Amino acid sequence: MPRKSALESVVAATRSYESWVSRQVPLVRADLAFKHEQMALAPFPFLRSTFYRWVQVWDVTCPDLAKAPTVLAIGDLHTENFGTWRDTEGRLVWGINDFDEAFPMAYTNDLVRLATSARLSISAGTLVLTPRAACNAILEGYRTSLERGGRPFVLAEEHHVLRGDANSELRDPVRFWTAMNDLPKARRPLPAAVLLLRRQFRSGETPRYVTRRAGLGSLGHPRFVAMAEHAGGWIAREAKELVASGVAWAAGDSPKVPIHYSTVVRRAVRCADPFLELRGRWVLRRLAPDCSRIEFTVARLAAEQTDLLRAMGAETANVHVGSGPRRLAAVSSDLAARAPDWLKVASRSMERATTSDYVAWQRARRG
């Protein structure tokens, strides 16, 4: 493990990581340039964009926590990695909606990264909680869900705060489909993506192919959307090409290591999204107003934000439970032995490290 002083610069790390990714997928250079711009805007988008760097810094900043019991972790977890979908019963379900970076890691990684993103949101004015309150809410939700073996979030009779965000005006169907119809036409969609997307539509439906920018961590990866009118309204499906987790890059592994997306989704305690499919290295999903990312749009009061962070901690446990009873027992034992403020202390250290890298990236962009 390298010493903190021996870490390469964030600019060098980014160059190395992107070269590693380019050995797996054809990079979309315009999207990659846009990603670099977003990384220079503020610490939070920088965090979302640079999981590969987080892995390097995590090992040297929190070496004790990095040796905690291993689970099949989400990896790139943060407060904006949550959204909704419809299950096979048509019920609205909430949970983690991006597992691109899933990999065996210490369970503490997901908790510290989630808490660090909350800290950055507090600094940006998005959250009104104190860092201590945010960390306590995450840990409370995580412990409770761990103890009961996990429980999916169905937004019906319970979870009124989540339901309020899910039904906010920002998810208005007219607004959503207007934006979708304004997306630029895909000039040369990859044949593999076209083949997979075409199968999502009925005979006689002729989809049109467009491109969109979404997320930050996967910006630059091939991503295509197919849209068509279906029984009186629009439907859309997206195909995104996956790459190996940034954990493998940081370890110096070959890009040919397994992708864990399908495994972590299958094992997690959750109500499955019937439209989420993995086909080789491609992940296919439904796009719709009720099937998208949720932000802190409605929850503005401290009590409401506490509920949201508690739910995020619980959903993190829903994923970790999928690693099995033995791992679960090891995690519970390790968690019980830690000091009460361990998450607050660790997230503060990672917030400082992330902000330092952000400043270095900003300076490099200017100079």
N, C-alpha and C positions, 0 to 999 in steps of 0.2 A: 504494500500500500504506500503510495507516495506521500511525503510530508507536505504540509500545507504550502510551504515556501517553494516546493518543487512543482506545483501545479502549473501547467501551461496556461497561457493567457486565454481568455474567453474567445478572442478572435481566432486564435490558432485552433482551439477546440472546435469551434463552429466550422471552420474550414475542413478540418479532419473528419468531423462527423458527416458533413454534407457529401464529402467525397466517398465515404463509406456507404451512404444511402444511395448514391448514384450508381453503385455497383449492383443495386437491387431493382431500382425502378428508373425510368426516364424522368428526370426532374423537369418541372415546369418552371422555367427560369423567371418569368414575370411574377409568378406567385411567390417564388423564393425571395425576390427583391422586395416585394410587398411585406413579406414576413420580417425581413431585416429592418424595414422602416418601423413596423409595429414594435419590434424589440427595443427601439430607441425612444418610444413614447413615454413609458412609465414602467416602474418595477413589476406591476402585476402582469401586463402583457409579456414582459420579458420572461417572467417565471413560466407562463403558459407555453412559451415558444421554445424553452431550452431545457427540457427534461434531461437530455444527454449531459448537459453541464451540471445539473442538479446531482446526478449520480456521482460524478467526480468529486464535487464539493461535499456531498453527504458523507462519503467515506472518510474524509479527512477532518471534517468539522464535528461529526458525531460518531466517532469510531466505536464507542461502547454500544450505542443504539443500533449501529449497522450490524452488530453481531447478535442481535436479539433473535428469537425463534423465527424461522422462515415460513412464509405462507406464499401462495400464489397471489401476488399483490397486484393492485391496479397500476402502480407505478406513477403515472402522470396524473395524480389526483389533485384537485383544487376546487374551490367553491363554485366554479362555473362548469364543472364536469358532471352536471346532473340535469335530467330532463324527464319528459313524459313519453308514454306510448300507450297503445291499446292492446290489451291481452286478448286471448281467444274468446273471452266472454264479452268483449267490447268495453271492459272497464278501463278507466284511466288509471295508469300506474306510473309511479315516480321512482326514479333511481339513477344510478350511475349510467351514463350513456356512451362512454368512450373507453375502450380497453386496448387501444393501439399499443400501449407500452407495457402491457401485462407481462410479468416475469417473476420467478421466485426471488423474493427479497424479504428482509426483516419486516415484520408486521408494523414496526415503528415508522418505517418510511412513509407509508400512506397517511398515518396520523400526523406526523410532523409536517408533511407537505401540505395537507389540508389546513392545519393550524397556521402555517406560514402564509398561505394564500389569504386566510382570514385576517392576519396581521396587516398584510399589504392592503387589503380592502379597508381596514380601519384607518390606515394612514392616508388612503385616498378619499376618505369620507363616505364610502359606500356603506360601511357598517358603523353603528353608533356604540357598539359594545367596547368594553375594555379587553385587552389581550387575555387577561386572566379569565374573564367571564367567557370569552370565546373558546378558550382551551378547555375550561371546565365543562362547557356544553358538549363539545365534541367527545370528550372522554366519557361523560355520563351516558350519552347515546351509545357509544361503542361498547361499554361494559354491559349495559342493560341488554343490548341485542346479543352480545356474546353469551351471556348467561342463559338466555332462553333459546339459543340455537338459531337465531335469526327469524325475521318476519318481514314479508314483502310490504311495500307501501301502496295500498290500493286507496285511491282518492275518492272514496264514497262516503261512508258514514263518519270516518275519522279524518284527521289531518287537515283541519280547516285552513290553516295558514298556507300549506302547500297547495291546496285546492284553489285558494284565492289567487295565488301566483299563476297557477295553470290556466285559470279562466280570465286572466287580465286582458285588457283591450289590445295589448301588444300582440296577442295571438289571434286577432280578428281574421277570419277566413278571407274576407275581401282584400285586406291589406297583404296577407300572406301570398295569395295567388297573383295579385298584381305585381308584387316583387318577383315572384317566380317567373312570370311571363316576360319580365324585363331583363332576365338573365341573357348574356350573350350566347349566340349559337356556337356549339363546339365545332371548330374548323376541321380537326382531324381526330375524332374520337378513336381510341385504341380498339382494334377489332375484338380483343378479348372482352372489353367492357361492353361493347355493342351487343355481342353475342349473349352475355349474361343478362343485360337489361332487356333485350328484346323478348326474352322468355318470361318476363314479368307481366307482359301484356297479352290480352286475348287476341285471337285471330281477327283481323279486320281493323284493329286499332294500330294506327301508325304513329309511333312516338316521335317527337322531335328531341334532339340531343343538345343540351346546353351545358355550360360550365359555371361553377360558382366557387367562391372563396368562403371557406368555413373553418372554424377552429383556428388554431395557431401552430400547434405542434406539428401537424401534418401538412401545413401549407407547403406547396411545392411538389407534393405527391400527386400522381394522376387521380383525378376525381371528375366523374361525369354524371349528369342527371338526365333522365328520360322522362318526358311529360306527354300525356295524351288525354283527350276528353273521353270520359268513361261514364256511360249511363247518366248523362246530363250534368256532369261536373268534371273538374280536373283531378287527375291523380299523378303522382310523381314517385320515381324510384331513383336512388342514388347508388353508384358503385365507386368505391374508393380502394385503391391498391395499398396494401399494407407492406410494411417493412419490419425487419427484426427490431426488437426493443433496444433503446439506447443503452440499456444495462449491458448488453452484449458488446456494443461498441466500446464502452468504458472499460470493459474487461479485456479488450483486445481480441475478442472472438471473431470468427468468420461471420459474414452476413448470412450464412446458411443455417444459423441456429433456428430452432423451432419458433414459430409464432404461436403465442398462447391465448390469443383472443377467444377462439371457440371453446377452449377448455375452461377458462375462467367464467365465461357466461353460462356454460352448461352446469357447472358445479355450484354456482352461487345460489343463495336462497332468494328467488325472485319470481315474479309472474312473467313468463316468457313473452317476448315480442314476436308474434308469428311471422312478421315480415323481415326479421333480422336473419340473414343467412351468410355463411362463409363458404365461398367457392374458391378453393385454392388460396391465393393471396389476396382475393378480393372480398370486401365486406359489402353486402347489399342491405339497404334499409329503405323503409317508406319515409317519405317527406310529406308532412301535412301540418296544419296549424296546431293540432294536438299531439304532434310527435316531433318535439324540438326541445332545445335547451331552455332551462329556466334560469333567470337571473333574479337578483334582489330588487324586483320592481314594485312589489306591493308591500312586502314586509319592511316597514320603515321604523317601527317601534322596537325597543330593545327586547321586549318579551317575545315579539314575533321572530326576530332574528335569532334569539336564543333557541326557539323551537326549530328553526331551520337548521342551525348548526348541530343541534342534538340529533335531528333526523339524518344529517350527513354522516355523523359519527356512527349511527345505527346502521345505515346502509353500507358503510365501510365494513362493519362486522358481518353483514349479510354476505359479502363477498369472501371474507377471510374464513368464514365457517365452512366454505366449500373445500378447504384444504384438508378436512378430515378431523376425526375426534382426537387423535394423538397430537396433531399440530395445535388444535384448539386448546387442549389441556396445557401444552407448553406455553402458549400465548397467555392464557389466564394466569398461570403461575408467575410468569415473568412480569406481567402487568401489576399483579398484587404486590410484588417486591419493590417496585419503583417508588421513588419519592413522590409526594403529592403534586409537586410543581414541575415534574420532569418535562412535560410537554410544553409548558410555558418557557422554560429555560432553553430547550432545544430549538423551538420555533423562533425564538429571539435570535439565536446564533445563526440559523439558516436565513432569517430575514436580512440580517446584516451582511452575510456572505452574498446573498442574491442581489441586494442593493449595490454592493461593491462591484459586482460583475456588471450590473446594469450601467453604472457610471462609467466603467471602463469601456463598455460597448458604445455608449453615447459619445465618449471622447474620440474613440477610433473612427466613428462615423463622421464626426466634425473635422477631424484632422486628415 
